[in-house]
């Protein structure tokens, strides 16, 4: 794999019958097993092989046009050690 994985977590996002979105957060990271490494390798190959790689981005503004720094602030907190991985991911 072209990247090094230190921790991985999977949260569930689903839509109920009324169209409401739900997010169920996993309380802890996945164990670093061969199965997890294989899954992440396949995921990495799938997305890195796409032409244009237009599969998502983090916006810089909210719907009202105001700057949205929530992700940037959380990433900074995680990298400084002020925020744990599970808290950062949720």
N, C-alpha and C positions, 0 to 999 in steps of 0.2 A: 504494500500500500504506500502511496506517496505521502501520507500523513501519519503522524503518531497519535494514537488514541490513549489518553490517560484515564478518562472516565466516560461512560455513556449512560444515558437514561432515556426511557421512552414514556411519553405521556399520551393518554388517549383523548382524542378530540372526536366527538360524535354529534350527530344531529338526531333529535327525537322526532316523533311523528308529527308534532306541531311546528317543526322547523327550527326549534330552539337549539342553539349550539351548547354543548356541554364539554367541559374539560375535566378529566380525571387525572390528577397528578400522581405519579409514582413517588412513594415516600423515600426511596433510596436508589442509588445507581445500580445498574446491572453488574453482575459479577463478571470479571474479565475472564471469560472462558473461550475455548476454541470456537464454539458455536457463535458467540457474540462477535468475535474477530472475523469470522467468515461472513456473517450478515453485514457487518460494516464494510468489509472489503467489496462485497457485491453492491452495496448501496453506493459506495464511492465510485466504483467502475461505471455503474448505471448513469450517475449524474455527471461525472467527468467526461464521459463519452458523448454526451448530447451536444449537438450543434447549437451554437448560440448561448447555451447554458442559461437560458432565461427562465429558470425554475423558481425564482423567488428573490426577494430583497427585503431589507429593513428600511422602511421609509423614514424620512427625516422630518416629516410634518404630520400633525394630526389632521382629521377631517376639517377642522376649522382654520387650518393654515398655520397654526401655532407650531413652533419647533417642538419635536418630541425627542427628549433625551433619555427616556426611561431605559432603553436597551443599552445605550452608551454608558449611562451611569451605572447600571448593573454590571456590565462587563468590566468597567474600571474597578468597581468594588470587588469583584471576583479576583481579578488579576492582582490586586493589592492585598488580598487575603482577608478583606473585611466582610466578604459574603461567601458562604459555602456553595459548593457545586449544586446541591439540590435546590437551595434557595434561588440561585442564579438561574437555573433552568426553568423554574416555575414562574 
